[in-house]
């Protein structure tokens, strides 16, 4: 068992959370909107990061407090010690889920672009926030289209055996069963897709 899993399992149980006077409800009042997690999931090259970027711009234009968490960026810092084994992927998403929960508590709309191939991991993140604070966006794109794009050259390396446990090639992707939104990026423009997602989010977070 990897050492980082051992350290998690042996975490101390005598930690007592500290309560502060400024809470989520106060931040919601100050911001003028509710927070939520917009969770983009899909294969590498499906368009998750591009969509998250476009949706954030639309929300910012409406004065919404936002932040984007991107898989590649997070693995350069917070999760730089994790591999791409099933256990490493589980821990990657667990940490991102906890970070996303903190952003929600801060009153922010956090947009996350992660392959997050396993249903159980996505269900765990959903369980961390309230029912109306999680929007799963399935960026549904056929693997052959993703491979044709291959802007990072990852599929070519995976086919050559240079990248083990690569989702869609040598590791599975479990499609969401009931996502709030499904976007087929091989069939719809980024402009249309991002507008659709942004409108859904705005209806969710702005009080009637």
ChimeraX attribute file (.defattr): number of C-alpha atoms within 10 A of each C-alpha:
attribute: neighborCount
match mode: 1-to-1
recipient: residues
	/A:1	6
	/A:2	9
	/A:3	8
	/A:4	13
	/A:5	12
	/A:6	10
	/A:7	10
	/A:8	10
	/A:9	9
	/A:10	9
	/A:11	9
	/A:12	8
	/A:13	6
	/A:14	6
	/A:15	7
	/A:16	6
	/A:17	6
	/A:18	5
	/A:19	7
	/A:20	6
	/A:21	6
	/A:22	9
	/A:23	12
	/A:24	17
	/A:25	13
	/A:26	13
	/A:27	18
	/A:28	19
	/A:29	11
	/A:30	10
	/A:31	16
	/A:32	16
	/A:33	20
	/A:34	25
	/A:35	29
	/A:36	27
	/A:37	28
	/A:38	24
	/A:39	28
	/A:40	25
	/A:41	28
	/A:42	27
	/A:43	25
	/A:44	23
	/A:45	24
	/A:46	26
	/A:47	24
	/A:48	28
	/A:49	22
	/A:50	13
	/A:51	24
	/A:52	24
	/A:53	18
	/A:54	18
	/A:55	26
	/A:56	21
	/A:57	16
	/A:58	16
	/A:59	20
	/A:60	12
	/A:61	9
	/A:62	11
	/A:63	12
	/A:64	22
	/A:65	18
	/A:66	19
	/A:67	18
	/A:68	19
	/A:69	18
	/A:70	19
	/A:71	19
	/A:72	13
	/A:73	12
	/A:74	15
	/A:75	14
	/A:76	11
	/A:77	9
	/A:78	12
	/A:79	18
	/A:80	12
	/A:81	11
	/A:82	17
	/A:83	14
	/A:84	16
	/A:85	13
	/A:86	13
	/A:87	13
	/A:88	17
	/A:89	17
	/A:90	18
	/A:91	20
	/A:92	24
	/A:93	22
	/A:94	16
	/A:95	15
	/A:96	20
	/A:97	23
	/A:98	15
	/A:99	15
	/A:100	27
	/A:101	24
	/A:102	15
	/A:103	19
	/A:104	23
	/A:105	19
	/A:106	19
	/A:107	26
	/A:108	24
	/A:109	27
	/A:110	25
	/A:111	25
	/A:112	25
	/A:113	25
	/A:114	22
	/A:115	23
	/A:116	22
	/A:117	23
	/A:118	18
	/A:119	13
	/A:120	12
	/A:121	18
	/A:122	19
	/A:123	12
	/A:124	14
	/A:125	21
	/A:126	20
	/A:127	14
	/A:128	15
	/A:129	19
	/A:130	12
	/A:131	10
	/A:132	13
	/A:133	20
	/A:134	23
	/A:135	21
	/A:136	20
	/A:137	23
	/A:138	24
	/A:139	28
	/A:140	20
	/A:141	19
	/A:142	16
	/A:143	18
	/A:144	11
	/A:145	13
	/A:146	19
	/A:147	20
	/A:148	12
	/A:149	15
	/A:150	15
	/A:151	11
	/A:152	11
	/A:153	12
	/A:154	16
	/A:155	25
	/A:156	14
	/A:157	13
	/A:158	17
	/A:159	13
	/A:160	10
	/A:161	12
	/A:162	12
	/A:163	15
	/A:164	15
	/A:165	16
	/A:166	21
	/A:167	20
	/A:168	20
	/A:169	15
	/A:170	13
	/A:171	14
	/A:172	13
	/A:173	18
	/A:174	14
	/A:175	16
	/A:176	20
	/A:177	8
	/A:178	10
	/A:179	14
	/A:180	15
	/A:181	15
	/A:182	17
	/A:183	25
	/A:184	16
	/A:185	20
	/A:186	15
	/A:187	10
	/A:188	11
	/A:189	12
	/A:190	18
	/A:191	11
	/A:192	11
	/A:193	20
	/A:194	23
	/A:195	17
	/A:196	14
	/A:197	23
	/A:198	20
	/A:199	13
	/A:200	14
	/A:201	22
	/A:202	15
	/A:203	10
	/A:204	18
	/A:205	18
	/A:206	13
	/A:207	9
	/A:208	5
